[in-house]
Amino acid sequence: MTGTRHVPVMLDRCLGLLAPALAEPGAVVVDCTLGLGGHSEALLTAFPAARLVALDRDKEALRLSGERLAPFGDRATLVHAVYDELPDVLDRLGIPKVQGVLFDLGVSSMQLDEAERGFAYAQDAPLDMRMDQSAGMSAAEVLNTYPPGELVRILRAYGEEKQAKRIVSAIVRERAVEPFTDSARLVELIRDALPQAAKRTGGNPAKRTFQALRIEVNGELSSVEAAVPAAVASLAVGGRIAVLAYHSLEDRLVKQVFAAGAANTAPPGLPVVPERYQPRLRLLTRGAELPTEEEVAENRRAAPARLRGAERIREDVR
C-alpha cells in the first residue's frame, strides 16, 4: 500500500489554480488537510519563495509528514489543529492574511491504509474512525449509544442511505445482544439487512453507512461549514483557494460559499452598485472540475474528487 498512499489527488491542477498567488516572496500558503504531506511537499517545491502553514488533527499524520517536509526547514510550520481552527492558528502565528489555501477533504490515504483505524469497510478492524484518536467518541460508541432516530438521521443525512431505517433496526436489535466493536460484524449486518435490489447497485453496501459514521464521529460537515468561509476571509486580495471534495454534501457546502462570495448582493434597481455589495470572489472553475480518466486509472481514490477554486478580488467593506 505504501506505493499508492503518497499520490496526491489532482495535484497539477491544484498547483495551477494556486500558482498566480504564490510566486511573490513572502507568500503564505495554508494546507488545511496535511495528511501525508503530498500536496504540501509539492507546494514547497513548486513555489520556493512561499512559506507553508499546514494543519492536521491526526498526530500520526503530523509525525510522518514532518519527516517528509524536514528538508524544507522553517519554510514549513506544522500545526495540530482541525481546519475550522484556521483563524486561531493564523492569529497565534501572527499572520494577518494569506495568499493561498488548499483543502483536500475527507479521509487521508494513511487513515484508509492503516487497518486498525477502522475507516475501511473492506477489512476487519476496531470501529474507531476518529481522525484524532486522542479525542471524541469512536464509531463504536456512536453505534452503541445513539438513539435509533438519531442513527437514522445520520445515515440519511451523511450517507444518503435510503435503507437507513432497515439498517438501524438491525443495529438496535444486535447491539442489545452484544455491543459493536469491529467493522466486520457491522458490514455483515448491513449486507443481511438490505433487500437484494439495494445490494446490486453502488459498490459495497456498507459504503454509505461507514461514510455517515465517519462524518458524524469527526464532525466533518460542521467543520467544513465553518472552515471554508474562514479560509476565504483569511485570503489577501489576489489570494486563491482550492478545495477538493469527495462527496456531494461537502461539495455543495463549498459551492454555496463560493457562489455567495462571487455574487452581487445589491438590492435590485440600484443605478450604481456600491462597493459593499460588489462580489468578493471570482470563480476559477466552471462548476466542479473532475479528475481525468488517466488519473483515475492510476489512482482509484481520485475517482470521486470534485475540485473548485476561487480568487479573492475585494476586501470586505463594513
Order of alpha helices (4+ residues) and beta strands (2+ residues): alpha-beta-alpha-beta-alpha-beta-alpha-beta-alpha-alpha-alpha-alpha-alpha-alpha-alpha-alpha-beta-alpha-beta-alpha-beta
